[in-house]
Amino acid sequence: MRPNLVYVFADQLRLSSCGFAGDSKALTPNIDRLATESLSFSNAVSGHPVCAPYRASLFTGKYTTSTGMVINEIRMNPSHRSFAHVLHEQGYDTAYIGKWHLWANELGNHYEPRNSFVPPGEHRLGFDGFWAAYNFHHEYYNMYYHTDTADKIPMEGYEPDGQTSLAIEQLKKKAAEQKPFAMFLSLGTPHDPWDVDNVPPEYYEKFKDVEFSLPPNYLEHNDQYADNWAKIRPEGRAQITDWLKVYYAMTANLDWNVGRLMQAVDELGLSDNTIFIFTSDHGELFGAHGRRGKNIFYEEAVRVPFLLRWPGSVPQGVESDVCLNTCDIMPTLLSMLKLPIPAEVEGMDLSPFAFGEKGEEPEAAFLQGTGATAAWSDGHEWRALRNKQFTYAVYRADRKELLFDNTADPFQMTNLAEHPNFEPVVRRFRTMLEKKMNEIGDTFESCSWYRDHWTENRIILRTATLNPSNDSSVNN
């Protein structure tokens, strides 16, 4: 029988807050153990570190400027050929549990069924099996999910615990059916709000007396390119270390649930024939570079854990330093499952590296920022490349360039683009970025351009990049 797939992804868990990555404050024994049983993609990045753009890229293997999911709280065009379409066509049963974030077309009103219920059919992008999901919310006690009607089904207690229990129930059913399956579990934590009452008391207790400090690259002033979600208000600055206590407590609970799921896979005898993934959609900044959160090319936002376990098939306890981008995940996993990769996929098949072999490597991961987190607001757009050593980025608003040596300067505190000695490196990345953008038709538009040309009432109508008449080259 073909191998199964269990894909678990957290929301806003950065690599640097995992124990296996060296964080001594993290309490992640199950994730750390998973790392010893997995191949770790140590240079995995979120190609667009925002919830909805990440998910659109994950499920289609395409970049944001091809999916049109340029901000949160807009509705995905269902015409893309997705991961789940391929799985179903090849005889797989699917299950999707948790946050979806590709349906709403309204800013706010998250709990209204018109925004939280994704009806059966094309807008589930091929996930036609078990469905226990909602568009999005970030309060985690006594919440709800939908199946095939708009009725809200209560989720008693702490949501990640209940979602993991649903996933374990599905594993038990699917283990008995003798049919290959793919299950995606989208857990909401450790996404804010980081209020003490938004995490189980027993987990907060583990961190209430732990001393957290501001990051080394903390700035007292807000980043001039930050949108309103990324700016830090004065009262927020005073809360950062308290937020971190809740963030780490949420992560400890997340770890417990990952452990429960791993145990179920093992006890059901599924482990040898199951690709088990643990990752995250993006990270978080907590004041680094003068930003509260995500939607930026800095390491705290883009570096994510990506652990891949498949006993007997994938090396255990080793790392691959290939730059794995979000849009590479779909073709890589489809190849590992020996399933066809849709021709329109823009990511690379990096499956040889998962098997501990060599293959064609990307020169760098291409990263996109196409606007404010959830508003049609211009002035925040950027593009970036990240390879094993450098991050190069450019802002649309003023064409400011940045270059960081992530090896020598892991907190990205020195902009080498301003140093004459690094002009050859900047030129090389500038050329590489132009080439990549041209390859996928990315014309570096403003956020509002997508509102005016791709959407109507926050519903994406287009499925292919348009090329406007203006010259939008990187170095205008």
N, C-alpha and C positions, 0 to 999 in steps of 0.2 A: 504494500500500500504506500502511496505517496506520503511524504512527511507532512506533519501538521505544522501550523504556525500559531504561536501565542505571542502577541505583540502588546507589551505593556508600556504605556508612556505616561509619565507624570507631567504636571503643568508647572513650569517655572523652576524646576530643579536644575541648578547649575552644576557642572562637573566638580567645581572646586569645593562644593559643600558635601561631597561624598567621602566616606572614610577611606575607601580604596584609593582615592586620588590624593590622599595625604592630609585630609582635614581631621585633626585630632579631636575637635569638638563634636564631630558628627557621630551619632549613634546609629550606624547602618550595618549591623553585623550580617544580615541576610544578603544585602546587596554586595557587601564585601566578599561574602562566601561565593555568591554568584560570579563575581569577577575572577575568582580562582578556578571556576569551572567553565569559563567563557573565553572567547577571544574578545578583547577590548579594543574598539576603534578609538585610540587615544586622541586623534585629531578630528573627531566627529563634531560637526557644527550645525547650527540651525541656520538654514539659508535665508530665512526671513524671520527674525526672532520676535514674532507676534503670533498669537494663538491661531487665528483663522488662516492667515497666509501659510503658516507651517502646515496645517492640516490639508489645505488645498494642494500643496506641493507633495506632501506625503502620499496622498491618494492618487495623484495623476502623474507623478514623476516629472512635473513641469515647473518652471520658474514662475514667480508671481506675475510677471508681465505677460505671461501666456495664460494663466488661469483667470486673471482679472481680480483676484481676491486681494486687493491692495490695502484694505483696512479691515478691521473687525466690524461685525454687525451689518454686513451686506450679504446678499444671497447668492450662493454659488450657481453658476450655469451648469445644468445637469448633463450637457451633451458630451462632456469629456469621457474618454474611455479610461476607466479607473482600475485600480488594484483589484477591487472586489468583482468587477465585471469579468476579469480574467479568471479569478478563482472560481466563480460559479460556472463559467463556461467549461472549465476543466474538471468539473465534478466535485468541487469543494463545497462544504457547508460553511456558512459564515455566522459569526456572532459579533455584535457590536454593543458595548456597554459603556455608558458614561457620557462625557461631554462631546458634542458634535461640532458646534460653532461654525456651521456653514449654511445656516438656514435663515436666520432673522433678517429682516430688511427695515429695521427700525432701531434708532439709538435709544436704548433704555427699554423699560417694560419687559424685563427678561422673564418674568414669571407668567406672563400672559400666554395661553396656549397658542395664540397666533404666531408667537415668536419662539416658543419652546418646543412645540410639537412638530416633528418632521414627518409628514404623512408617508405611508408606504408608496413606493413607486420610484420614479427616476431621481428624485432629490436625495435619496439615500445612496446614490452613486454605486449601485450594485450590491449593497449590503441587504440582501433579501432574506437572510435567515433570521435568527433570534435578534431582537432589537429591544434594548432597555436603555434609552438615552433621552437626552434633552439638549436643547441648543447650547445654553450655558447659564450657569450661575456660580457664585463662589462662596455662598454660605453653606456649611457642611452638616448642620444638624437638622434632622427631621425634614429632609427635603423630599424630592419626588423624581419620578421618571415617567416616560411614556413608552408604551409598546405600539400597538397598531391603531389606537384611537387617541383622541385628545384628552382622555381621562388622565388625571394625575394619579399615579400609583405611589402611595407613600413609601418613603425609604426611612424606616425607623432607625433611630440612633445616629451614629456618625457615618456620613455617606461613604467614604472610602472603604469602611468595613463592610457595609452592605453591598457595595458594588463588587468587592472581591468575593463575597459569599455567592452572589449571583454568578460570577465567573466560575467558581468552583462547582456550582450546580450544573452549569453548562458543560464543564469538563467531564463530569461523571456521565452525563447523558451521551456526550459525543464519544466517549471511550467505549460505550456499549454498542454504538451504531456501526462500527467497522466501515467508516467512511472518512476520508481526509477532511480536516476542518481547519479554519483560520479564525481565531478569536482576537479581537482588538479590545483592549481594556484601557479606557481613557480616564485616568484618575485626576481629580481637580486640584489636589494638594501638590506642593506647598504654596499655591497661589494665594495672594492676599484676598481679603483683609486678614491681617495678622493680629487679630484680637484674641485675648486670652480665652474668651468664650467660644472661639471657633476651632478649638483643638481639645481633645480629651484631657481632662485634668491630670490623669496619671502620666501623660507624656509631657505636659507642661512642667510638671513637678520635677522632671529630670533636668530641666534647663533653667528653672527660675533663679537659681543661685549661680549660674555660670556667667562669667564676665565676658561680654563681647565688646570689641572695640571697633571704631570706625575704620574703614579700609585705608591702606596706605595711600591710595590715590583719591581719597576723599577731597572734594572741593567745597568751600563755603558758599560759592555762588553757583547758580543754575547754569548748565550748559546752554549757550545761546541758541542751539539748534533743537533743544528739547521741546516736545509738545506738552500739553497740559497734564498728560498722564505721567510723563517722565520728570516734570519739575517737582521740586521738593519745597513744600511750604515751611515756614519757620517752625511751626508746631510739630511738623513731621520730622525735621532734623533732630529734634530733641527725643524722638521716639525710635530712632533707627536701631539702637542696641536692644530695645525692648521688642521691636519687630523681629529681630534675629532670633530671639528666644523662641518665639512662636513658630517661626520658619523652621528652625531645627527640630522643634517638637513635632510639627506636622511631618517633617521628613522621617523622623523616627517611627511615627505611626505608619507612614507609607512603607517603610522598610519592613515592618511587621507584616503588612499585607502582602508584600512581594514574597516574603518567606512562606506565608500560608499558601500562596498560589504555587510556588515552586514545590512545596511538599505534596500538594495535591497531584501535580504532574508526575512526580516521582512515584507516589503511592499507587496511582492508577496504571503504572507501567507504561506511561507515555513518553518518558524522557528521551529514550534512544531514538524515537521517531518523531521528535518534535523540536523545531527551531524555536527557542525561547529568547525573546528580545526584551531587554529593559533599557529605556531611554527617556528623554524628556523633550518637550517642544522648544524650550529655550530657557535661559537663565534669568538673573535679576541682578541689579547693581547696588542697591542699598547705599547710595551716596557716592559711589565711585564715579569719577569724572563729572561730578556735579549733577548726577542723574539718579532718580529714584528707581527706574526700572528699564527694562528690555528695549526693543525697537531700535537697536543701535549695534554697530559692528564691534564694540569692545568685547574682550574675552569673557567678562562676567555674564554677558548676554548670549553670546553665540556658542560657547563651549558647553557641550552636553555629554552626559554619559551615554555610551552605546555598547552594551554588553550582549554578545550573541553566544548562546549555548546550544550545542548540538553534540551530545556525547558520542564519541567514536567517529565523528565526521569533521569536527572543527577543533583545532588545537585548544587546549585548556590552559588558563593562567598566563596567556601571552598577549602581547599588544601588537596591533598593526598601526603604523603611523601614517598610513595613507589618509588623505583629506576626504572624509566621507561627508557629503552634503545631503541635505534633506531630499532633494530630487533624485539622489542616487539610491535611496533606500528601496524604492519599488522595483527598479530593474535588477538590483543586486539580489533581493529576496526571491523575485520571480525566477531568476536564473538558478538560484540554489534549489528551488522547488522543481526545476526543469519544466517551467511553464513559459509560454511565449511572452515576449516583451512587446507591447504595442509600439508601432513604428513612430508615433508622435511623441514618445517619451524623450525628454531632453537631458535627463540624468545619465550617468555612466554606470554600467554593470561592473561593480567592483568585487564580484563574488570570488575571483581567485585569491584576493587578500583575506577573505573570510576563511578560506581553506588553508591559509598559511603559505600560499604560493605567490608568485610574482605575476604581474599583469600590467596593462597600460594604466598609468596613473594620471589623474588630472594635474595640470600645472599648478592649479590653485582652486579652492572653492570660491565660487562666485556668490556674493551676498547682496541682497537688495533691501532697501528701505524706501517705501513708495508713498509715505505720508504719515500723518498723525495716527495714533493707535486706532481710533474709532471715529474720527471726524474728517470731513472734507476740508482739511486745513493745509495750506501750502507753506513751504519754507523748511520742511523737515526731511526732505528726500535725500538719499545718499546711495552710492554704490560702493562695493568693496571687493577685494580679493584677499584671501587668506591662504598662504601656503604653510609649509612646515616651520618656517622661520619668521616670515613677515606678515603683517596686515597692512594693506594699502587701501585708502578710502578717499572718496571725493564727495563733497556736498554739492547739490544742484544749485542752491541759492546763490552762492558766491564763488563756486568752483575751488574752494579751499581744499587742499590735498593734505593727507596725513600718511605717515609711514612709521610703523613701529616694528622694532626687532623684538619679537615675543620671547626669544630665547634669552637675550641679554637684559631685556626690560619687560619682565612678565606682567607688570602692572601698567604698562603702556603709558609711561609718564613723560617720555621724551619724543617729540615729533621730529623724526629724522628727515622729513620732507623739507624742512627748513635748513638742513645742513648741506652745504655744497658738495661734500664728499659722497653723499648718497644720491646725487642727481642721476647717475647711471641706473641705479636701482629704481628710482622713481620713473624714469623714462621707460624702463622695461615693463613695469607694472601698468603704466599708462597705456602702452601699446597693447598689452595683454587684455586689459579691461575693454578697450575699444573693440578688439577682435571678438571678445565674448559677447558683448552687447550686440554687435552686428549679427553674430550667428543666430541669435534668438529674436532679433527684431526689437530689442529694448532701446527705445529712443529717449530715455531719461526724461519722461514727462513729469509735470506737476501732478500732485494728488488730484486737484480739481479737474485736470484734463480727463482723467478716468471717469470721474463723475459725469462729465459732459459728453463723453464719447462712447463709454462702455456700459453705462448703467441708466436705469430709469427707476425712480423710487427705491434706490438701493438694491435693485435686482440687476445682476450682471446679464447683459444681453449678448455681448460679444464673446467669441471664443478664440480669436486670433488677434495678434497685435496689429494695430493700425500704424501707419507711418505718416505722421502729419508733415506739412510742408516746411515747418521751421527746422533750422539746423540745430540739432540737440546733441552735438558731439560732446565728449567729455570735457574738452578743453576750450569751449567757447568763452 
